Amino acid sequence: MPMPVAKIRWKCQECKKSFWLKPNKTRNKKYCSRACLHRSMRVENPVRLGQRHKTTYGERECESCRSGFMARSMHQKYCSQKCALDGIHARRIDQAITDRPCETCGKIFRPRPNNAGRFCSRPCTYQGNRGDLSDNWRGGRYVKKDGYVCVYNPEHPAAFGHGGYVSEHRLIMEHILGRPLKPGENVHHKNGKRDDNREENLELWIIRQTPGQRAGDLVKWARKILRDYGDLFPEEN
């Protein structure tokens, strides 16, 4: 059976009270309680800064009220929140939205906040971004996936979609005829190249059935019918 360890006399460094403790309990023990520990940490003139200490960045002049203050951050410009709000309001007044004319119709209007304010309405916006005014303008001529060439002509009655493009071969045939194409009339490319829109490569077709018929052949056929049967069926008034 092991022999019992004799206790030794131990004294608190703060309150000077003595206790009987085992030798292993006195190796790192300096205070008898937490209260003595806290009392030992108190200093009349502490050198270290307090927990609520805030670093300052020198004295500055408030941009709103022009009074001096001690800045607490590197970018601080105002002495208080009220002066900061006054400064924001002053900047907004300098950038105030004024009435201006619409770039499309010329109407005087007041644009909304956070808006470029070029047009007074959505129709004017669409009109002001069409044609050569658009950022996507590429000259007003392009080739479709099926090979036909389209040109920009928004005033044409056959213009398709909101883009205002018309097939180029249609416009050339109308220029040759001196009139718009009628319903049932079609333009045919002689050499089969859909992007070859020369006048000598285009011919007018009249579609009556699925295969269709050339306009010249149809006129010849009509004249032959009139020669053979015109006397039997006189023209009615």
Buried (B, 14 or more C-beta within 10 A) or exposed (E): EEEEEEEEEBEBEBBEEEBEBEEEEBEEEEBBEEEBBEEBEEEEEEEEEEEEEEEEEEEBEBBBBEEEBEBEEEEBBBBEEEBBEBBEEEEEEEEEEEEBEBBBBEEEBEBEEEEEBBBBEEEBBEBBBBEEEEEEEEEEEEEEEEEBBBBBBEEBEEBEEEBBBBBBBBBBBBEEEEEEBEEEBBBBBEEEEBEBBEEEBBBBBBEEEEEEEEBEEBEEEEEEEEEEEEEEEEEEE
